[in-house]
Amino acid sequence: MDIQAAVQFLPWNRMVHYVQDGNADAGFGLFYKKERESFALYPEVPLHYSRYSIFVKKGNEFRFESLPDLYGKRVGFIRGYKVNDAFDRAVAEGKILVEEVNEHALFAKMIEAGRFDCALANHDFMLYTLAQLGL
């Protein structure tokens, strides 16, 4: 296509704001949300698929099959990420206690330190981060 592109890695919220303000032409992982239609265009065919997983410190495992299994839990979450409307509602209703952090490396260290019961994160990126940290 002979298109030149510059890729810049940014904290999640900053990336969203860059796209919203027109300071970036695109943002990978900017999943569809109704409120983003005002500033983002989404192709009919996804450019990227992402899988989210629950991560826990070894020895602190619990049964997880559906959203209610997180009720009453302290859940670590990357600031600005969105999972789905049901998760957002459960957080707004106080059923799930979310502790937000800015970066995956800090996130992984907080899991190891037992700062929350579990972490909800992008599966592949979190596995990569844990491997980089030797966890």
C-alpha positions in Angstrom: 0.0 0.0 0.0 3.1 2.2 0.2 1.9 3.9 3.4 4.4 5.1 6.0 3.4 4.6 9.6 5.0 5.5 12.9 4.0 3.3 15.9 4.2 4.8 19.3 3.5 2.8 22.6 1.5 4.9 25.0 -0.4 4.3 28.2 -3.9 3.2 27.4 -5.9 6.3 28.4 -3.4 8.6 26.6 -3.8 6.5 23.4 -7.6 6.8 23.6 -7.3 10.6 24.1 -4.8 10.9 21.2 -7.3 9.2 18.9 -10.2 11.2 20.2 -8.3 14.5 19.9 -6.9 13.7 16.4 -3.3 13.5 17.6 -3.1 9.8 16.4 -4.7 8.3 13.3 -5.4 5.0 14.9 -5.2 3.0 18.1 -4.8 -0.8 18.3 -7.0 -2.5 20.8 -9.5 0.3 20.8 -12.5 -2.1 21.0 -15.9 -1.0 19.9 -17.9 0.9 22.5 -21.0 3.0 21.6 -19.5 6.1 23.2 -16.4 5.8 20.9 -18.5 6.1 17.7 -18.2 9.9 17.9 -14.5 9.8 17.3 -13.5 6.4 16.0 -14.3 4.4 12.9 -14.4 0.6 13.1 -13.9 -1.7 10.1 -16.4 -4.4 9.4 -13.6 -7.0 9.7 -11.7 -6.8 12.9 -8.0 -6.1 12.6 -7.2 -7.7 15.9 -8.8 -10.2 18.4 -8.0 -10.1 22.0 -8.6 -12.6 24.8 -8.8 -11.6 28.5 -8.0 -13.9 31.4 -8.1 -13.9 35.1 -4.7 -14.0 36.7 -4.1 -15.0 40.4 -1.1 -15.5 42.6 -0.2 -19.2 42.9 -2.0 -20.6 45.9 -4.8 -18.0 45.7 -6.8 -19.8 43.0 -10.6 -19.7 43.0 -13.3 -21.0 40.8 -14.2 -18.7 37.9 -16.9 -19.5 35.4 -18.8 -16.3 35.0 -18.9 -12.6 36.1 -20.7 -13.3 39.5 -17.6 -15.3 40.6 -15.8 -12.0 40.8 -18.4 -10.4 43.1 -16.8 -9.2 46.3 -13.3 -9.6 44.9 -10.6 -7.0 44.6 -9.8 -7.1 40.9 -6.7 -5.4 39.4 -7.4 -3.7 36.1 -5.4 -1.6 33.7 -6.6 2.0 33.9 -8.9 2.9 30.9 -9.4 -0.7 29.7 -13.0 -1.8 28.9 -14.2 -5.4 29.0 -17.9 -5.2 28.5 -21.0 -3.5 29.7 -21.9 -6.2 32.3 -18.5 -5.8 33.9 -18.8 -2.0 34.0 -22.3 -2.3 35.6 -21.0 -4.7 38.3 -18.2 -2.3 39.1 -20.6 0.7 39.2 -22.9 -1.2 41.5 -20.1 -2.0 43.9 -20.3 -5.8 43.3 -16.7 -5.9 42.0 -14.0 -3.8 43.6 -11.6 -2.6 40.9 -8.1 -1.3 41.6 -6.7 0.4 38.5 -3.0 0.5 37.6 -1.2 2.2 34.7 1.1 -0.5 33.4 1.3 -4.3 33.1 4.7 -4.6 34.9 3.4 -2.9 38.0 0.2 -4.9 37.6 2.2 -8.2 37.7 4.2 -7.1 40.8 0.9 -6.2 42.6 -0.5 -9.7 41.9 2.7 -11.2 43.3 2.4 -9.0 46.4 -1.2 -10.0 47.0 -2.5 -6.5 46.5 -5.7 -7.8 44.9 -7.5 -11.2 44.7 -7.0 -11.4 40.9 -6.2 -9.4 37.8 -8.2 -9.2 34.6 -5.9 -8.6 31.7 -5.1 -9.2 28.1 -4.0 -12.9 28.1 -1.0 -12.7 25.8 0.4 -9.4 26.9 0.1 -10.4 30.6 1.9 -13.7 29.9 4.6 -11.9 28.1 5.0 -9.4 31.0 5.1 -12.2 33.6 7.8 -14.0 31.6 9.8 -10.8 31.3 9.6 -10.4 35.1 10.4 -14.0 35.8 7.0 -14.6 37.5 
